[in-house]
């Protein structure tokens, strides 16, 4: 299929900028086809399985567009014009290529442990860029412990988000932090934090179990002292 050149930031196009691009690459009929279907952005276009599916709808409102996009057959059905289908397919394929390039940003050298992340991917994911900068700062300041717990917490969250929820785990520092938060702030605040930061802290039942265990140990120690 013919290669189509697209702007680097094309995946962010929407509304007028998107329609201008569609008109430039596919023509005014395709632009009208997208507008009528309320396809307003590159992202929405990439999520649609078949942009020509409307051709099968029995709607008077679509008749005029059907005649622009296709040929009316003797049985009343429509056949999409080859040129229009080719332009749209080429356009969508080019968009998918750009999208796939961003979804596969990491390349590794099999001869080393080096990992390369494309600038486009970092621009698309500013959180990742910020994390890289934080860890670079941390590595350059080995004696600075101000971020020590923060990096532990972030590591724990990221690891948990890559696992099924029933496989979440929490390192010792995070568990101690969670218990302190529960004791100092109470159950409602704890649940609020937990719901809004997935993977950060354990369920209340786990904290309560840990506290009950600690209390039992304290009581056992007291009894042994009395004896």
Legacy VTK file of the C-alpha trace (Angstrom):
# vtk DataFile Version 3.0
C-alpha trace
ASCII
DATASET POLYDATA
POINTS 227 float
0.000 0.000 0.000
1.214 3.541 -0.782
3.193 5.199 2.004
1.558 8.371 3.314
3.547 11.020 5.169
1.883 12.405 8.280
2.864 15.082 10.838
4.724 13.871 13.935
1.938 15.032 16.254
-0.890 13.634 14.134
-2.188 11.362 16.905
-3.319 14.431 18.840
-5.350 15.899 15.961
-9.029 16.567 16.589
-11.924 18.677 15.329
-10.948 21.287 12.693
-7.292 20.256 12.492
-8.343 16.633 12.090
-10.918 17.422 9.406
-8.409 19.580 7.520
-6.034 16.621 7.448
-8.770 14.239 6.300
-9.762 16.607 3.499
-6.135 16.977 2.428
-5.390 13.236 2.417
-8.733 11.707 1.448
-10.912 14.422 -0.038
-14.011 16.364 0.915
-16.362 13.386 0.580
-14.461 11.413 3.218
-14.374 14.506 5.421
-18.156 14.720 5.153
-18.425 10.989 5.860
-16.440 11.361 9.080
-18.348 14.460 10.161
-21.715 12.793 9.683
-20.563 9.868 11.831
-19.161 12.251 14.449
-15.639 10.901 14.001
-13.874 13.962 15.366
-10.306 12.878 16.053
-7.514 10.538 15.062
-7.978 8.598 18.282
-11.686 8.037 17.668
-10.984 7.010 14.070
-8.452 4.398 15.182
-11.013 2.859 17.526
-13.616 2.248 14.815
-13.605 -1.167 13.178
-15.272 -0.169 9.897
-15.883 3.457 8.937
-17.946 2.280 5.966
-20.392 0.300 8.079
-22.980 3.069 7.708
-23.473 1.956 4.092
-25.570 -0.937 5.437
-27.893 1.244 7.510
-31.405 1.744 6.182
-31.639 5.480 6.804
-32.977 8.214 4.542
-30.596 10.641 6.228
-27.630 8.677 4.848
-28.852 8.286 1.260
-27.125 11.391 -0.112
-23.810 10.423 1.475
-24.109 6.839 0.267
-24.436 8.088 -3.310
-21.275 10.164 -2.925
-19.293 7.349 -1.363
-20.557 4.433 -3.425
-22.491 3.140 -6.415
-26.136 2.227 -5.961
-26.825 -1.316 -7.138
-30.022 -2.609 -8.728
-31.029 -4.267 -5.468
-30.888 -0.942 -3.634
-27.609 -1.649 -1.869
-24.415 0.365 -2.290
-20.879 -0.595 -3.301
-18.071 1.609 -1.937
-16.092 3.321 -4.683
-12.650 1.755 -4.990
-10.785 5.065 -4.943
-12.483 6.249 -1.763
-11.875 2.953 -0.004
-8.233 3.013 -1.087
-7.716 6.563 0.215
-9.354 5.799 3.554
-7.530 2.490 4.017
-4.198 4.136 3.186
-4.914 6.985 5.598
-5.900 4.693 8.458
-2.944 2.396 7.839
-0.580 5.383 8.005
-2.164 6.487 11.287
-1.842 2.987 12.716
1.822 2.913 11.726
2.426 6.128 13.652
0.498 4.755 16.610
2.356 1.433 16.535
5.662 3.267 16.480
4.745 4.958 19.751
3.459 1.744 21.287
6.788 0.040 20.580
9.217 2.679 21.780
11.702 0.495 23.546
14.607 -1.134 21.792
17.291 -3.196 23.438
20.780 -4.067 22.397
21.120 -7.816 22.845
24.842 -7.317 23.465
24.215 -5.028 26.455
21.686 -4.050 29.095
21.051 -0.635 27.534
17.438 0.394 26.995
16.405 3.160 24.608
13.097 5.018 24.841
12.016 7.237 21.982
11.482 10.957 22.558
8.010 10.640 21.039
7.041 8.120 23.705
8.312 10.375 26.490
6.358 13.309 25.079
3.211 11.193 24.972
3.763 9.994 28.555
4.975 12.980 30.627
4.719 10.972 33.848
7.346 8.557 32.563
9.574 11.467 31.582
9.220 12.962 35.060
10.045 9.620 36.678
13.178 9.279 34.566
14.270 12.741 35.672
13.576 11.912 39.335
15.638 8.730 39.203
18.453 10.497 37.364
18.502 13.127 40.107
18.499 10.422 42.750
21.409 8.590 41.119
23.398 11.807 40.932
22.834 12.500 44.628
23.587 9.236 46.371
23.819 10.935 49.768
20.397 12.561 49.483
17.871 10.395 51.324
14.958 12.818 50.966
13.451 10.751 48.154
14.229 7.325 49.584
10.713 6.402 50.730
9.099 8.094 47.739
11.070 5.962 45.302
10.251 2.841 47.325
6.554 3.712 47.186
6.661 4.464 43.453
8.511 1.213 42.763
5.921 -0.717 44.752
3.000 0.952 42.956
4.455 0.321 39.489
5.200 -3.312 40.291
1.666 -3.836 41.592
0.029 -2.208 38.577
1.787 -4.767 36.390
0.221 -7.615 38.395
-3.329 -8.919 38.859
-5.018 -7.242 41.837
-5.075 -10.480 43.786
-1.285 -10.663 43.472
-0.476 -7.209 44.871
2.307 -7.203 47.457
3.843 -4.515 49.640
7.366 -4.212 50.953
8.083 -3.649 54.617
8.516 0.120 54.389
5.213 0.560 52.597
3.431 -1.645 55.130
4.801 0.415 58.019
3.733 3.616 56.269
0.263 2.174 55.659
-0.153 1.196 59.316
0.922 4.664 60.449
-1.509 6.275 58.013
-4.348 4.083 59.255
-3.610 4.818 62.917
-3.061 8.560 62.520
-5.683 9.401 59.896
-8.366 6.797 60.491
-10.183 4.304 58.318
-12.062 6.791 56.094
-8.963 8.739 55.099
-7.061 5.494 54.577
-9.743 4.133 52.255
-9.858 7.437 50.365
-6.099 7.326 49.733
-6.223 3.667 48.765
-9.069 4.145 46.267
-7.384 7.087 44.571
-3.855 5.649 44.401
-4.258 2.052 43.166
-1.542 -0.353 44.226
-0.084 2.038 46.797
-1.225 0.603 50.128
-2.793 -2.670 51.316
-6.470 -3.292 51.939
-7.881 -2.296 55.322
-8.377 -5.952 56.220
-4.637 -6.567 55.874
-3.781 -3.566 58.033
-6.339 -4.571 60.646
-4.937 -8.085 60.702
-1.413 -6.733 61.196
-2.573 -4.468 64.009
-4.450 -7.313 65.694
-1.357 -9.484 65.445
0.806 -6.729 66.920
-1.687 -6.181 69.734
-1.760 -9.895 70.513
2.029 -9.940 70.662
2.052 -6.968 73.035
-0.508 -8.630 75.301
1.497 -11.849 75.286
4.642 -9.946 76.257
2.808 -8.225 79.088
1.543 -11.532 80.449
5.029 -12.990 80.346
6.344 -9.997 82.302
3.639 -10.402 84.950
4.469 -14.068 85.339
LINES 1 228
227 0 1 2 3 4 5 6 7 8 9 10 11 12 13 14 15 16 17 18 19 20 21 22 23 24 25 26 27 28 29 30 31 32 33 34 35 36 37 38 39 40 41 42 43 44 45 46 47 48 49 50 51 52 53 54 55 56 57 58 59 60 61 62 63 64 65 66 67 68 69 70 71 72 73 74 75 76 77 78 79 80 81 82 83 84 85 86 87 88 89 90 91 92 93 94 95 96 97 98 99 100 101 102 103 104 105 106 107 108 109 110 111 112 113 114 115 116 117 118 119 120 121 122 123 124 125 126 127 128 129 130 131 132 133 134 135 136 137 138 139 140 141 142 143 144 145 146 147 148 149 150 151 152 153 154 155 156 157 158 159 160 161 162 163 164 165 166 167 168 169 170 171 172 173 174 175 176 177 178 179 180 181 182 183 184 185 186 187 188 189 190 191 192 193 194 195 196 197 198 199 200 201 202 203 204 205 206 207 208 209 210 211 212 213 214 215 216 217 218 219 220 221 222 223 224 225 226
